[in-house]
Amino acid sequence: MRFPPRPILATASAALLALTACGSPDSGGDAGGGAASEGADSAAGGQRAASALDFQAQTLDGQEVTGSSLQGEPVVLWFWAPWCTVCRAEAGGVAEAAERHGDRVEFLGVAGRGEVEAMRAFVDETGTGQMRHLVDDDGSLWSGFGVASQPAFAFVRADGTHLTVSGTLTEDDLDEYVEAELLSADGPDS
């Protein structure tokens, strides 16, 4: 059996990765189609969830936000990077979901891996300015929620536990996660 020359395989592999996600340039990872990780139900997960909300960050407009201020209300964290084409493509759907659920769930963007001016330009160009966006210039928020590449979402329940989903989500996917993880009367296990 003959195999294609290595340069062709490398080019094909790189193209496939570019089509599937905006992997982090420093992690080599890819967003990979909705892989989920729970930061919640076991004692160890509960500790991990508590530490994930132990942060201070600034918004793109300079306001201070603490993770503890998020506890008690359901929150969706959308992890994005200003140079990520997949993040840019899903931004409109995220903004619409934020508008639909805004009276019951807060949506926060978590921008990382870029310069603040590029982050501001991304928000302006994608029409996501109605959401608050946190600057995660050192990657600590991303790490705290187990995010290795963008896009990703963390669905933070009122009790501070969370589910992190790696990869892009459609508006329907977002609606389903918001309902099942954050708004269901019986919680995520119902």
N, C-alpha and C positions, 0 to 999 in steps of 0.2 A: 504494500500500500504506500502510495506517495503522499507526503504531507506538503502543504504550502510552505514556502520559505518563511523563516522566522519574522522578517520585517512585515510581511502581509498579516501574519497572525497578531503581531503586536499592534499594528494599526487597527485591525478589526476589533481587538479587545479594547483598545482605547476608545474607539467609537461607541462600542456597546456600553461602556461605563459612562460616557458622556450623555448618552441617551437615557440611561436609567436613573441618574441622580447627580447631584452636585456634591461629590465627595470632598472632604476636607483636603486641601493641598498638603497639610502637614500630618494627616492621619492615614491617608491612603484608603480610607473607607468609602463606602457608598451608602446611600440612603436606603436602598434595598427593599422597596415595596411593602412597607407597613409592618415591619417587625416590632413587636411590643414587648416591653418589660415593665413589670410591676414593682413599684416602690412602696409597698403598702402592707400586705396582710399578715406577714409573719412578724415576730418581734424584731428580727434583724431588719426587715423591710420597713417597719414602723420607725426604727431609729434612723434608717437611711432617709425616709421621707421627712422626718423632723429636721435632719441636718440639711436637706435640700432647701428648706425654707429659711435657713439661717444665713441670710445674705443681706447686703446693702448694695444698691446699685443706683445709678442715675439714669433718668430718661434722656432721650435725645435733646429735650429742651431744658435739661439741667435740674429737674426736680429729683429729690432723694426718695427712693422707694425701699422699704424693708420687706423681706420675705414674710416676717411675722404679720405684717399688715394684710397679707393675702389670706391668712388662715381664717376660717369661719365662713368663707364665701367660695363658691366654685370658680375656678380660673382655668383658662386655656392659655398655655404658653406656646407661642409659635417661634421656633428657633430658625433663623434665617441668616444669610450672609449677603452683603450688597452685590457681590459679583456672581451670585448663584442664579443661573438662568431658570432652573426649575422653581426656585423660590419666587422669582419674578412672575413666572407663568401662573403660579397658584395664588398669588397675592390678591387678585380680585375676588376669588372665591372665599378666601379667608376674611376679607373685609366684609363681604356680604353675610357670611355666617356670624361675624361679630355683630353686625347690625341686627340680624334676626334674633340673636340670643342675648343682646345687650342688656335687656331688663332683668335677666336672671344669671348671666355668666359674664365675667370680665374676660376679654381677650387681650393679651399682652404680647407684643412682639419682643423677641430677645435677639438682638443683633450682635453678631460677633464676627471675628476674623476679617476685619476691615477697618478703614479709617472712618471717623465720625462723619466727616463731610460726605463720604460716599454713602453712608447709612442714611443721612438726611436726604440725599438725592434719590435713593431707592424709595423712601417713603413718599416723597413728592411725586415721583414718576409712576408709582404703582397705585396711588389713591388710597393708601392705608393710613393716612394721617389722623383719622378719627380714633385710632387705637393709640394707646401709650406704647412706646418702644423703649426697652431697656438696653443700655450699652453694656455688653459683656466683653470688655477689652482684654481681660486676662483669662477668659474661658472658664472661670469658676462656676458660673451658673450652668453652663453647658455640662460640665463635669458633675455637678451636684445632681442633675437630673438624668445622668447617664447618656448624654447626647454626644456622639462621636462625629456625626456629619449632619449636614442640613439637606433638605428641610427635615424637621422633626416637630412633634407636638407632645407636650406634657399636659395631661388632663388632671388637674389638682383638685381633689375633692375638698369639701368644707372642713373635713377633719385633718387635712394636711397630707393625707396619703395621695399617691398619684400613679398614673399609668403613663409611661412614655412610649410613643409610637414613632419609629423612624421611617422616613419616607414621605412622599407626597400623599395628601388626602384630598379626595374630591369634596365638593360641598355636601353631597349626600353622606359621605363617610364622616365628615365633621359633625353633621347633624346627628348621625347614629351614635358616635362616641359621646357627644355632649349629652344626649338623652340617656344612654345606658350607664355612663360613668359618673355623670354629674347631677342629673335631674331626676333619675328614677327614684321613686319613693322608697323602694326597697334596697337601694344601693346597687353596686356593680355585680353582685352575685345573684340577682333576681332573674 
